[in-house]
Amino acid sequence: MINKVGVIGAGQMGNGIAHVMAVAGIDVVLKDVSNEQLEKGLKVIETNLQRQVGRGKLTEEEMASALTRINPTITDDLMSDVDLVVEAATENEEIKKVILADICVKLKPETIIATNTSSISVTRLAAVTDRPDQFMGMHFMNPVPVMQLVELIRGIATNEETFEKVKQLTTRLNKTPTPAEDFPAFIVNRILLPMINEAVYTLYEGVGSVRAIDTAMRLGANHPMGPLQLADFIGLDVCLAIMQVLYEGLADTKYRPCPLLVKYVEAGWLGQKSGRGFYDYTGDEPVPTR
Ligand SMILES: NC(=O)c1ccc[n+]([C@@H]2O[C@H](COP(=O)([O-])OP(=O)(O)OC[C@H]3O[C@@H](n4cnc5c(N)ncnc54)[C@H](O)[C@@H]3O)[C@@H](O)[C@H]2O)c1
């Protein structure tokens, strides 16, 4: 039974993962590189829990006890007795490999390691650990407290017991697990990201404005959010990283990242989190930039 979880990275995804674990009664060690990052993450958790209280989904007491279950830290020392580690750090293979290789020595032999990567090979990440059989992908969707799905990805060496334990945990979190094979970007992002990239090409080629493209897909395809707004929400750096993994991993030009997406990321226009992406978020209402 998984009763204590280490979450590495307190960003958009890591703080959401810590949130849903704590609400489910699981103790959490939340690690990031600086106290500043941890404080930011904890603030988001508190705001999101408060929103759930406001909507009657949680009581004040449940919120308070969830918060006491989350222990922030900048070292690996508190990871020594966790049953599961969920790595949710920056989508960069080299960064993840260093984190995973370093954490192994701190863990109990039976601890499972899961990665929340959106696109990187689970098998390749498993290979840098001392336990590829107890390693798998646990891919939460953004925003974690709201989204139902968790994709579960077996690496080539993942054993059945590991898969089953993580599947049971997913159900305990009131989420729906779905299995995916270890191919670049798995299922959701293999389909979603090329659509977003195509929306950026549509903008780049002048087929439509930001507003026209998002309105077209919301009202014409019944998507709850336009693809450019969704890209800003996911983070344009994350979108670009996933397209690069698809492009390199599947060696097919249909996955070529749009040059305009590359340029936005190079400019530091990363979407909502940086205040500007395809929309400008510095005012009261998001304003399209093109
Ligand atoms: N953003 C999404 O919509 C989304 C959805 C599903 C999965 N993911 C995946 O989740 C992971 C995290 O993405 P995110 O959007 O939360 O990114 P983010 O940039 O919001 O957060 C990443 C966090 O990792 C921290 N970090 C970096 N190096 C670290 C280290 N060595 N030790 C501890 N913490 C470290 C950073 O300081 C930052 O707080 C990525 O693998 C991404 O592909 C993202």
The ligand as a Gaussian input file, in Angstrom:
#p B3LYP/6-31G(d) Opt

LIG

0 1
 N        2.373000      21.475000     -18.181000
 C        1.571000      20.481000     -18.534000
 O        0.456000      20.692000     -19.045000
 C        2.016000      19.053000     -18.293000
 C        1.056000      18.040000     -18.370000
 C        1.456000      16.706000     -18.092000
 C        2.778000      16.439000     -17.770000
 N        3.703000      17.461000     -17.732000
 C        5.080000      17.122000     -17.389000
 O        5.282000      17.406000     -16.015000
 C        6.655000      17.766000     -15.793000
 C        6.709000      19.124000     -15.116000
 O        6.086000      20.073000     -15.950000
 P        5.515000      21.449000     -15.377000
 O        4.572000      21.988000     -16.394000
 O        5.085000      21.268000     -13.964000
 O        6.851000      22.348000     -15.390000
 P        7.209000      23.626000     -14.487000
 O        8.256000      24.350000     -15.225000
 O        5.964000      24.337000     -14.055000
 O        7.829000      22.947000     -13.152000
 C        9.024000      22.232000     -13.129000
 C        9.591000      22.353000     -11.733000
 O       10.694000      21.445000     -11.622000
 C       11.648000      22.075000     -10.822000
 N       12.956000      21.439000     -10.973000
 C       13.859000      21.565000     -11.976000
 N       14.953000      20.838000     -11.715000
 C       14.750000      20.243000     -10.515000
 C       15.535000      19.392000      -9.683000
 N       16.761000      19.027000     -10.032000
 N       14.994000      18.958000      -8.508000
 C       13.753000      19.342000      -8.121000
 N       12.979000      20.174000      -8.869000
 C       13.473000      20.607000     -10.046000
 C       11.616000      23.528000     -11.276000
 O       12.242000      24.407000     -10.329000
 C       10.114000      23.754000     -11.405000
 O        9.537000      24.222000     -10.198000
 C        7.331000      17.724000     -17.158000
 O        7.922000      16.468000     -17.329000
 C        6.151000      17.902000     -18.115000
 O        6.384000      17.347000     -19.384000
 C        3.343000      18.759000     -17.970000

